[in-house]
Amino acid sequence: MATYTCASCGMSVNATCGACDAPLVNATLTKDDGSTVQVSKCPNDHGKIKSPLCCGADMACAL
């Protein structure tokens, strides 16, 4: 399961899919300009979300 952690305060978050309750897994999405965005996705292809926010910044997940 992907665990996102805030670099500022240490808060951490785990997430599961609302459709199937499977733990979300860490993934990378490549945008049209070649840059990448860290996301969490359902292993059963129900979708993906961008990393959560905390203290005004994206939370990070170790790859």
Residue pairs with C-beta under 8 A, 6 or more apart in sequence:
1 14
1 15
1 16
1 23
1 24
1 25
2 14
2 15
2 23
2 24
2 25
2 26
2 40
2 61
3 12
3 13
3 14
3 61
3 62
4 12
4 13
4 15
4 40
4 51
4 52
4 59
4 60
4 61
5 11
5 12
5 13
5 59
5 60
5 61
6 12
6 54
6 55
6 57
6 59
7 57
7 59
7 60
8 54
8 55
8 57
9 54
9 55
11 54
11 55
11 59
12 59
13 52
13 54
13 59
14 23
15 23
15 24
15 40
15 49
15 52
16 22
16 23
16 24
17 23
17 24
17 42
17 44
17 46
17 47
18 46
19 42
19 44
19 46
19 47
20 42
20 44
20 46
22 42
22 43
22 44
23 43
24 40
24 41
24 42
24 43
24 49
25 40
25 41
25 43
26 38
26 39
26 40
26 61
26 62
26 63
27 38
27 39
27 40
27 41
27 48
28 36
28 37
28 38
28 39
28 63
29 36
29 37
29 38
29 39
29 48
30 36
31 37
37 50
37 51
38 50
38 51
38 58
38 60
38 61
38 63
39 48
39 49
39 50
39 51
40 48
40 49
40 51
40 61
41 47
41 48
41 49
42 48
50 58
51 58
51 59
51 60
51 61
52 58
52 59
53 59
